[in-house]
Amino acid sequence: MQLSSPGRPWSPPKSAFIGFRFPTEAIVVAVCWYLHYNLSYRDVEELLAERGVEVDHVTVFRWVQRFTPLLADAARFVRHSPGDRWFVDETYVKVNGVWRYVYRAVDQHGQVIDVLVSARRDAAAARRFFQGALRMLKVTPSEVVTDAAPVYPAVLDDLIPSAWHHVERHANNPIEADHSQLKHRLRPMRGLRTDSSAQVIIAGHAFMQNLRRGHYELGLDSQPKLRVVSALSELARVI
């Protein structure tokens, strides 16, 4: 494989942080604070100002939207393989004053499998959710636990025919309890404005949950309290 044209030396790809006025460390910390703690963009703006970094809350929003997907994507290569039992359920959030469904799944170890923001709660949305999770993770569960929504049997029979589809009262408690973590994080926000920004934030929250719960080979040499920011700093060096 030819890495460079004759006479032109190979150079590494440019960092995603090139062109930004603020140092990489400030951007990473801002994104980490927003995803990790129950803070609004204005809260992050004030915390940065206390540390001598003068940045507008709108800029913090842009950092979160731009760098959260890049950091999560870079972490895919060191993510632990999920377990073989998936607990799937939908919750709902308001986006620009309109209710949206959020498909989420966790495995038996508490790893968040994937999330999807959808305008509808139907077979097409359930199919998109499972297709995205299966494509990203390259694994197939042996058991999928859902509620009694009628859309799931046909979708699972088509996409994961080998999996046992388990529907039983209280069997889905792990994912229903995990929804509360997301709702708790969304409460300080002053509303989600678009479906695309909501998808980034909710997926970023899931990514942060997985980091905190130790589902990545990242930040292993750091103290537990510093593991998340250490992990994000590691990822920042490769994007």
C-alpha positions as CSV (number, residue, x, y, z in Angstrom):
1,M,0.0,0.0,0.0
2,Q,1.4,3.4,-1.0
3,L,1.3,5.8,1.9
4,S,2.5,8.9,0.0
5,S,3.2,10.0,-3.6
6,P,6.8,10.0,-4.8
7,G,8.7,12.9,-3.5
8,R,6.1,13.8,-0.9
9,P,6.9,12.7,2.7
10,W,4.1,11.1,4.7
11,S,2.6,13.2,7.4
12,P,0.1,12.2,10.0
13,P,-3.5,13.4,9.6
14,K,-4.3,16.8,11.1
15,S,-5.8,17.0,14.5
16,A,-9.5,17.8,14.7
17,F,-8.6,20.6,17.1
18,I,-6.5,22.6,14.6
19,G,-8.1,26.0,13.9
20,F,-9.7,26.4,17.3
21,R,-8.6,29.4,19.3
22,F,-8.7,27.5,22.6
23,P,-6.2,24.8,23.7
24,T,-7.2,21.2,23.3
25,E,-7.2,20.7,27.1
26,A,-9.8,23.4,27.6
27,I,-12.1,22.0,25.0
28,V,-11.8,18.4,26.3
29,V,-12.4,19.5,29.9
30,A,-15.5,21.5,28.8
31,V,-16.9,18.5,26.9
32,C,-16.1,16.2,29.8
33,W,-17.8,18.5,32.4
34,Y,-20.9,18.8,30.3
35,L,-21.4,15.1,29.6
36,H,-20.3,13.9,33.0
37,Y,-22.0,16.3,35.4
38,N,-25.5,17.8,35.7
39,L,-24.5,21.1,34.2
40,S,-25.9,23.5,31.6
41,Y,-23.8,25.2,29.0
42,R,-23.9,28.4,31.0
43,D,-22.7,26.4,34.1
44,V,-19.7,25.2,32.1
45,E,-19.1,28.8,30.8
46,E,-18.9,30.0,34.4
47,L,-16.6,27.2,35.6
48,L,-14.2,27.9,32.7
49,A,-14.3,31.6,33.5
50,E,-13.3,30.9,37.1
51,R,-10.2,29.2,35.7
52,G,-9.3,32.0,33.3
53,V,-10.9,30.6,30.1
54,E,-13.3,33.2,28.7
55,V,-15.7,31.3,26.4
56,D,-19.3,31.8,25.5
57,H,-21.8,29.1,26.3
58,V,-22.8,28.9,22.6
59,T,-19.2,27.9,21.9
60,V,-19.4,25.2,24.5
61,F,-22.5,23.8,22.8
62,R,-20.6,23.8,19.5
63,W,-17.7,21.9,21.1
64,V,-20.0,19.3,22.5
65,Q,-21.7,18.8,19.2
66,R,-18.5,18.6,17.2
67,F,-16.2,16.6,19.5
68,T,-18.5,14.2,21.3
69,P,-19.1,12.0,18.2
70,L,-15.4,12.1,17.3
71,L,-14.3,11.1,20.8
72,A,-16.9,8.3,21.0
73,D,-15.9,7.0,17.5
74,A,-12.2,6.9,18.4
75,A,-13.0,4.9,21.5
76,R,-14.8,2.1,19.5
77,F,-11.5,0.3,19.1
78,V,-10.9,-0.1,22.8
79,R,-14.4,-0.7,23.8
80,H,-15.2,-4.0,25.7
81,S,-17.4,-6.4,23.8
82,P,-20.9,-6.2,25.3
83,G,-22.6,-9.1,27.0
84,D,-25.0,-11.5,25.3
85,R,-28.1,-10.4,27.1
86,W,-29.6,-7.1,25.9
87,F,-32.3,-5.2,27.7
88,V,-34.1,-2.9,25.3
89,D,-36.7,-0.2,26.0
90,E,-37.9,3.2,24.9
91,T,-38.2,6.3,27.0
92,Y,-39.2,9.8,25.8
93,V,-37.8,13.3,25.9
94,K,-39.0,16.7,24.6
95,V,-37.2,18.2,21.6
96,N,-38.2,21.7,20.8
97,G,-41.4,21.2,22.6
98,V,-42.3,18.0,20.8
99,W,-42.1,14.5,22.4
100,R,-39.5,12.2,20.9
101,Y,-38.8,8.5,21.7
102,V,-35.4,7.4,22.7
103,Y,-34.5,3.7,22.1
104,R,-31.9,2.5,24.5
105,A,-30.3,-0.9,25.5
106,V,-28.0,-2.1,28.1
107,D,-26.3,-5.5,28.6
108,Q,-26.2,-7.6,31.8
109,H,-23.0,-5.8,32.9
110,G,-24.5,-2.3,32.6
111,Q,-22.9,-1.3,29.4
112,V,-25.1,0.9,27.3
113,I,-25.3,-0.8,23.9
114,D,-26.7,2.1,21.8
115,V,-29.2,4.9,21.6
116,L,-31.5,6.2,18.9
117,V,-33.7,9.3,19.0
118,S,-36.9,8.8,16.9
119,A,-40.0,10.8,16.0
120,R,-42.0,7.5,16.0
121,R,-42.3,4.4,18.1
122,D,-42.8,1.8,15.4
123,A,-41.3,-1.1,13.6
124,A,-39.1,1.1,11.4
125,A,-37.6,2.8,14.3
126,A,-37.0,-0.4,16.2
127,R,-35.3,-1.9,13.1
128,R,-33.0,1.2,12.7
129,F,-32.0,0.9,16.3
130,F,-31.1,-2.8,16.1
131,Q,-29.4,-2.5,12.7
132,G,-27.2,0.4,14.1
133,A,-26.3,-1.5,17.2
134,L,-25.5,-4.8,15.3
135,R,-23.5,-3.0,12.7
136,M,-21.4,-0.9,15.2
137,L,-20.7,-3.7,17.7
138,K,-20.3,-6.7,15.3
139,V,-21.8,-9.0,17.9
140,T,-25.1,-10.9,18.2
141,P,-26.9,-11.3,21.5
142,S,-28.3,-14.7,22.5
143,E,-31.2,-13.1,24.5
144,V,-33.1,-9.8,24.0
145,V,-35.4,-8.6,26.7
146,T,-38.1,-6.1,25.7
147,D,-41.5,-4.9,26.9
148,A,-44.6,-6.3,25.2
149,A,-44.6,-3.8,22.3
150,P,-46.0,-5.6,19.3
151,V,-43.3,-4.3,16.9
152,Y,-40.4,-6.3,18.4
153,P,-41.2,-9.9,17.5
154,A,-41.1,-9.5,13.7
155,V,-38.1,-7.2,13.8
156,L,-36.1,-9.6,16.0
157,D,-37.1,-12.6,14.0
158,D,-35.8,-10.9,11.0
159,L,-32.6,-9.4,12.3
160,I,-31.6,-11.7,15.2
161,P,-33.5,-15.0,14.6
162,S,-31.1,-17.0,16.9
163,A,-31.8,-14.8,19.9
164,W,-34.4,-15.7,22.6
165,H,-36.9,-12.9,22.7
166,H,-37.8,-12.6,26.4
167,V,-41.0,-10.7,27.4
168,E,-41.9,-11.0,31.1
169,R,-43.1,-8.6,33.7
170,H,-40.2,-6.9,35.6
171,A,-37.7,-8.6,33.3
172,N,-36.8,-5.3,31.8
173,N,-36.0,-3.5,35.1
174,P,-32.3,-3.0,34.3
175,I,-33.0,-0.7,31.3
176,E,-35.9,1.0,32.9
177,A,-33.7,1.9,35.9
178,D,-31.0,3.1,33.6
179,H,-33.4,5.5,31.9
180,S,-33.4,7.4,35.2
181,Q,-29.7,8.2,34.7
182,L,-30.5,9.9,31.4
183,K,-33.5,11.8,32.7
184,H,-31.4,13.0,35.7
185,R,-28.8,14.3,33.3
186,L,-31.3,16.1,31.0
187,R,-33.1,17.9,33.8
188,P,-30.6,20.8,34.2
189,M,-30.6,21.5,30.4
190,R,-32.8,24.3,29.0
191,G,-34.4,22.1,26.4
192,L,-33.2,20.1,23.5
193,R,-33.6,22.1,20.2
194,T,-33.2,19.6,17.4
195,D,-33.3,15.9,16.8
196,S,-29.7,15.8,15.7
197,S,-28.4,17.7,18.7
198,A,-30.5,15.5,21.0
199,Q,-29.0,12.4,19.4
200,V,-25.4,13.7,20.0
201,I,-26.1,14.6,23.6
202,I,-28.0,11.4,24.5
203,A,-25.3,9.3,22.8
204,G,-22.6,11.3,24.5
205,H,-24.3,10.6,27.9
206,A,-24.3,6.9,27.1
207,F,-20.6,7.1,26.1
208,M,-19.8,8.8,29.4
209,Q,-21.7,6.2,31.3
210,N,-19.7,3.5,29.7
211,L,-16.4,5.3,30.4
212,R,-17.4,5.7,34.1
213,R,-18.4,2.1,34.4
214,G,-15.1,0.9,33.0
215,H,-16.2,-0.5,29.6
216,Y,-13.2,0.8,27.7
217,E,-9.5,0.1,27.9
218,L,-8.9,3.8,28.7
219,G,-7.5,5.7,31.7
220,L,-6.4,2.5,33.4
221,D,-3.3,4.0,34.8
222,S,-5.1,6.9,36.4
223,Q,-6.8,7.2,39.8
224,P,-10.5,6.3,39.7
225,K,-11.6,9.9,40.1
226,L,-9.4,11.0,37.2
227,R,-10.1,8.1,34.9
228,V,-12.8,9.9,32.7
229,V,-10.8,13.0,32.0
230,S,-7.7,10.9,31.5
231,A,-9.5,8.7,29.0
232,L,-10.8,11.7,27.0
233,S,-7.3,13.2,26.9
234,E,-6.0,9.9,25.5
235,L,-8.7,10.0,22.8
236,A,-8.1,13.7,22.0
237,R,-4.5,12.8,20.9
238,V,-5.8,10.5,18.2
239,I,-8.6,12.5,16.6
